């Protein structure tokens, strides 16, 4: 049960699903608002105060991926995409568009609640003042307060999820992290599954860092996970 009432925006065009989510969330102590139209949802997010968005992909006038992208241009509100599209490419697209998490239908309500709690915790922690002004490994420097990465004093363009993964690995440098740990901390997953999305994003980072700058940052520990080494 949440300590304080958080307001969740349910963007879903199937009324029975939206109403079911509303009843379950309100039973857990959340406030909820429902919207079925993508363009209207975007307008409301920009004008009203919500703590988290549950966003379907297949919605009229503006699909959920585009809504997510536009929200991210102006806001860091937690977004969980809830959809029947379960291909890894769809998940990568959703996460790259700025979503904090991606949950496929059908799902169990306890899992949804766990992911909501994780996303809210992560958002709260990101709002806390950071002790470090920068993090460094070899010739790579991260500036957490600015979401900025430099290698050899050249800025590296990363998506938000790529940056989150890199920061987590660098903060834990020289410590081997398994895929489940990475999922829980970076994506907010609280169950063991879908670990292949970690491998996908590690490949993205390696292409932008290790391969581009001919320097090895992320090491694979076979059968375990990954580690960033000095």
Secondary structure as GFF3:
##gff-version 3
##sequence-region A 1 230
A	DSSP	beta_strand	7	11	.	.	.	ID=ss1
A	DSSP	alpha_helix	15	27	.	.	.	ID=ss2
A	DSSP	beta_strand	31	35	.	.	.	ID=ss3
A	DSSP	alpha_helix	38	47	.	.	.	ID=ss4
A	DSSP	beta_strand	52	55	.	.	.	ID=ss5
A	DSSP	alpha_helix	64	72	.	.	.	ID=ss6
A	DSSP	beta_strand	78	83	.	.	.	ID=ss7
A	DSSP	alpha_helix	88	96	.	.	.	ID=ss8
A	DSSP	beta_strand	101	104	.	.	.	ID=ss9
A	DSSP	alpha_helix	109	126	.	.	.	ID=ss10
A	DSSP	beta_strand	135	137	.	.	.	ID=ss11
A	DSSP	beta_strand	140	143	.	.	.	ID=ss12
A	DSSP	beta_strand	148	151	.	.	.	ID=ss13
A	DSSP	beta_strand	154	155	.	.	.	ID=ss14
A	DSSP	alpha_helix	160	171	.	.	.	ID=ss15
A	DSSP	beta_strand	177	178	.	.	.	ID=ss16
A	DSSP	alpha_helix	179	182	.	.	.	ID=ss17
A	DSSP	pi_helix	183	187	.	.	.	ID=ss18
A	DSSP	alpha_helix	196	208	.	.	.	ID=ss19
A	DSSP	alpha_helix	210	213	.	.	.	ID=ss20
A	DSSP	beta_strand	218	221	.	.	.	ID=ss21
A	DSSP	beta_strand	225	228	.	.	.	ID=ss22
###
